[in-house]
C-alpha cells in the first residue's frame, strides 16, 4: 500500500511564519543635530551568530547595545556592522585673548618707537603663545544622549531591513526545499510500488536460489531455511521507507512552521541520507538501487540549500 503522496492535498496550506535566509544587506542613513551618520550591515552564512562591529572613535559606548539588539533580532549568521559618522559645521572654537593681545601690542609699540624699529604685523603678535585658544566644541550631555539614541534607532531600522531581505530569500528557499521534498516523496512512492521489493517476490527469488543450491550440492535443508528467512528479513526495506515517510512529514512541518529551523532541517537531511544509504545496501533490484542513488542526489541538494537557512 502506498504511504506517501505527492498530490496537492498532501501539502500544507499556508506557512505560519516566514523562513529566513542567513544572507542579507542593509544600508541606513540618519542625522541628529550637526551629525550625519550611516549604518552598513551585511550577513552571510554562519554556524552561530557572530557579529563583527566597527565603530568610529568616540562611539565605542554603543557596542553593548548594538550587540544586544543584534542578538534579539537574529539567531544565526556571520554579521558585520559598520558605523560612519561625521559632524557638519565647525567642530572647534577659536578665541583670541583680546586683553593679552592689546597689552602685547602696546608693549611692542613702545619698544619699537624707542628703538626706531618697525612694528610687527598682527600675524606675528597672534603667533605668541597664549594669544589664540583653540578648543573642540563641547556637546552637552543631553545632546550626546540624543545622538546615541538616534544612532541606535537607525541601527534598529537597519536590522529590520536586513531581516526583511533575509525573509524574502527565505521564502524563495522554502519553495526550492518544498520542490526537493516533493521529488523525494515521489521516489519513496516509486519504491513502494516496485513489484520486485515485495516480500513475496523476495521469497520467490530466494526459493529459486535455494533450489539451485540443493540441486548442486547436499546441503542441510534446515540451515538453508534459516538463511533464507534471514535473507528475506535483510532484504525488506519496509522500515526504511516508513522512516523516510516520517522524516518527510517532519521536514514539511518545519518548513510550514518557519522561524530558525535550519539546524533541525539539517539533522533531518542527515537522517534522509542515512536511510538512502541503507536502501541502496539492502536493495534486491536494479530499480531500487537506482531509486536509492537518485534519492541520495536529491538529499544532497536539499542539504546544500538548508545551509543558507537561519
JOJOUR-V832452 format. One record per backbone hydrogen bond with DSSP energy under -0.5 kcal/mol. CO is the residue of the C=O (numbers start at 1). NH is the residue of the N-H. If there is no record, write none. Layout:
CO & NH
CO & NH
This chain:
7 & 10
8 & 11
18 & 259
20 & 310
24 & 43
26 & 41
28 & 39
30 & 37
32 & 35
34 & 88
35 & 32
36 & 86
37 & 30
38 & 84
39 & 28
40 & 82
41 & 26
42 & 80
43 & 24
44 & 78
48 & 50
48 & 77
50 & 52
50 & 79
51 & 53
52 & 81
54 & 83
56 & 59
59 & 62
60 & 63
62 & 66
63 & 67
64 & 68
65 & 69
66 & 70
67 & 71
68 & 72
69 & 73
70 & 74
77 & 50
77 & 79
78 & 44
79 & 52
80 & 42
81 & 54
82 & 40
84 & 38
86 & 36
86 & 88
91 & 137
93 & 135
95 & 133
96 & 98
97 & 101
98 & 102
99 & 103
100 & 104
101 & 105
102 & 106
103 & 107
104 & 108
105 & 109
106 & 110
107 & 111
108 & 112
109 & 113
110 & 114
111 & 115
112 & 116
112 & 117
121 & 125
122 & 126
123 & 127
125 & 128
128 & 131
131 & 97
133 & 95
135 & 93
140 & 144
141 & 145
142 & 146
143 & 147
144 & 148
145 & 149
146 & 150
147 & 151
148 & 152
149 & 153
150 & 154
151 & 155
152 & 156
153 & 157
154 & 158
155 & 159
156 & 160
157 & 161
158 & 162
159 & 163
160 & 164
161 & 165
162 & 166
163 & 167
164 & 168
165 & 169
166 & 21
166 & 170
167 & 171
168 & 172
169 & 173
170 & 174
171 & 175
172 & 176
173 & 177
174 & 178
175 & 179
176 & 180
177 & 181
178 & 182
179 & 183
180 & 184
181 & 185
182 & 186
183 & 187
184 & 188
185 & 189
186 & 190
187 & 191
188 & 192
189 & 193
190 & 194
191 & 194
194 & 197
195 & 198
198 & 202
199 & 203
200 & 204
201 & 205
202 & 206
203 & 207
204 & 208
205 & 209
206 & 210
207 & 211
208 & 212
209 & 213
210 & 214
211 & 215
212 & 216
213 & 217
217 & 219
219 & 221
220 & 224
221 & 225
222 & 226
223 & 227
224 & 228
225 & 229
226 & 230
227 & 231
228 & 232
229 & 233
230 & 234
231 & 235
232 & 236
233 & 236
237 & 241
238 & 242
239 & 243
240 & 244
241 & 245
242 & 246
243 & 247
244 & 248
245 & 249
246 & 250
247 & 251
248 & 252
249 & 253
250 & 254
251 & 255
252 & 256
253 & 257
254 & 258
256 & 16
256 & 17
259 & 261
261 & 265
262 & 266
263 & 267
264 & 268
265 & 269
266 & 270
267 & 271
268 & 272
269 & 273
270 & 274
271 & 275
272 & 276
273 & 277
274 & 278
275 & 279
276 & 280
277 & 281
278 & 282
279 & 283
280 & 283
285 & 289
286 & 290
287 & 291
288 & 292
289 & 293
290 & 294
291 & 295
292 & 296
293 & 297
294 & 298
295 & 299
296 & 300
297 & 301
298 & 302
299 & 303
300 & 304
301 & 305
302 & 306
303 & 307
305 & 308
306 & 309
308 & 22
